[in-house]
Amino acid sequence: RRREVTVFNIEAEQETDGRWLAEVTELAGVMCYGASQAEAIARIQALGLRVVADRLEHDEAGGDLLEISFNAA
């Protein structure tokens, strides 16, 4: 049986103060800042994984999050 891969999209943009804001569009409210675009993306990937792990631990994710991937736009 073939498993579907859940892809989370990351959007990153630079704020006027120079910081980068990244968010996972499929996970409402999951966003964080970084000093660079790469740092913001690394932080949001880690936060996204923690959110997914918490949902899996509390049976809130269903079986569709067995394989996940991040796509940085």
Secondary structure, DSSP 8 states (H G I E B T S, - for coil): -----EEEEEEEEE-TTS-EEEEETTSTT-EEEESSHHHHHHHHHHHHHHHHHHHHHTT-STTTTSSEEEEE-
